[in-house]
Amino acid sequence: MSLTTAHSVVAPSANSKRIAGAIIIAYALISIVPLLWIFATSFKTPPDSIAYPPKLLFQPSLEGYCNLFTTRTRQTPEYINSLGPATDFCDETTRKRNMVIAGPSNFLPRFVNSLIIAFGSTFCAVFLGTLSAYGFSRFKVPLADDLLFFILSTRMMPPIAVAIPIYLMYRELGLSDTALGMILLYTAVNVSLAVWLLKGFIDEIPREYEEAAMIDGYTRLQAFWRTVLPQATTGIAATAIFCLIFAWNEYAFAALLTSGTAQTAPPFIPTIIGEGGQDWPAVAAGTTIFLVPILVFTILLRKQLLRGITFGAVRK
Amino acid sequence: MAEIRVQHLRKAFGDFVAVQDSNFVVEDGEFFVMLGPSGCGKTTTLRMIAGLELPTGGQILLGGDDVTMLRARERDIAFVFQLFALYPHMNVRKNIGFPLLAQGMPSAEIRERVEETAKLLRIDHLLNKSVSGLAGGDRQRVALGRAIVRRPKCFLMDEPLGTLDTEFRDLMVHELRELHNRIHATTVYVTHDQMEAMSMADKIAVMNHGVIEQFGTPREIYDRPATMFVADFIGSPPMNFLGFGGGLNKGAKEIVVQGAKVAVPEVREDIAPTDMALGIRPEHIRFDDTSKLRGAIYGTEYLGTTQIVAVETADGIIKARVPAEIRLSTGDHVGLTLSSARLSLFEKGSGRAVRTAVHDAASERRAQHG
């Protein structure tokens, strides 16, 4: 130990940087390999996807995507030959497998359901959460601590534990298999998270901002809109991502409460298996497309997400 | 601009009484400072004048109108916060123009008023900058600009210099006073810093535990403190107290402290025998070996032109401000002479100042000038 190499208390040493790097790389590999495998599978042909040993190099094909968006029926070669020339790529691949396209599959409407329900419930949860968090943060709410604990307590058991009562209630209320029902359900689950996260963010915004605005001639609502909201955007974005991830990925309730018109993508994708064999490329294609919106949303808002995870840890 | 009249103002938070029965009048165009230690109720009083807190009792009149229960936005006042409360998502121009926007003023007029205000504060070159990059003094000016631009009935300021560096603070004290001299806005300024209060105020109210201990000009408060608290709070170092016993009779001109006779301003009231205190400002003590009031040098603080000397007497340490040329060393025995005309007398129990010739002389002077 020479005195010339100034030793910093806070800066990590070269060794710990290397170790940290190695851990991050290992973790990244572990998390990304399955995703890459799904992505690769979505571009394989069905025989390639079940080949043993697994093929790392293969001729990419869009057959999985064709199969995802269509339903097909098996026909005799004579019948297929009697048809006119194939109109597009999907038509052609399907015919090679002795099948013809019977119509569009349910994937697109299910995917749209997912978008409506996930974004709708996220909007509701964040909207209600922001208002409640502001109320808890700024006003003397009677029994505020008990109410906050009650709100938090709704997260203390897995939501699916109440699946049966909710199933029965929804059947009575006619909310089964409706987008409205799913939006209500996901909002209810997410709003507690939203209130708690956002209360932390709003607590950090000094009251002086609204007070200044109210003295300057604004009503409380105007002051909230013009001074608090712009400064809470980080928190709102972070909260929105958390809510969206939950609502987007949720499987159990969706499988239980939706079966037809309001079915979301997560319960739909597994049903692809079974329609004409184990069509792994179509499943992988569905998963890949399903990942895109959340991926884009998260990448766009990754800074806020990081801050959301460490919120309250560092005082400004 | 308008006068502010506060009558029997009271604020309680549950069992805790933050402000008890405050009464004062801030005249039109006056720079009024509320001074006191933290938790004394000065900020609460200010927030009640602003309408950010509603009083438990009493009245607030603004330019003759009762505004006690009005909302903040209906009072036509401006408030400068300690943390400035500049909106980080707006630039300087928008921050200053924000109150005008609320009034629905046309944007051309807002622009004009904002630029006029910025010129007054010499921040016109910063108008299009973001507020987050500004230095402390400039932030302060922007916050002031947002207050001035409205031309409100009065300005309320809550320790606006509290977060600035000492250097900036002195500069801003001058700037604020100069600004006040130019626009003559009724101002209520809250601070715990006596130097700020003394150098800016027309009138000061010294508060402690929710009570206004004294209301007066800086000179009155320094020369004739109404209570021992005020005497102790104002001045650096604060007033010294030497205890003595017995009562006082009207017309007494001499008291006995630690066996030494001390001439005092003529007492103008009778005081029944009780514990008393003699109050002496550090600069009213001279060293004089013939004096019977004696002590030993405990320590010195050299300040350049003067020095603060701590002297240990039979009744604890007292501090004297004497010329720096006097050579003293710790342990030396010295005699102390007090400037009789400038002494104060207090009842120790209540802390109240005893009425003496000093007070009467002041009221006579006031009567003559008034």
Interface residues (C-beta under 8 A of the other chain):
Chain A: P206 E208 Y209 E211 A212 A213 M214 I215 D216 G217 Y218 T219 Q222 R226 T227 P230 Q231
Chain B: A50 G51 L52 R71 A72 R73 R75 I77 A78 F79 F81 Q82 L83 A85 Y87 P88 H89 F98 P99 A102 Q103 R146 R150
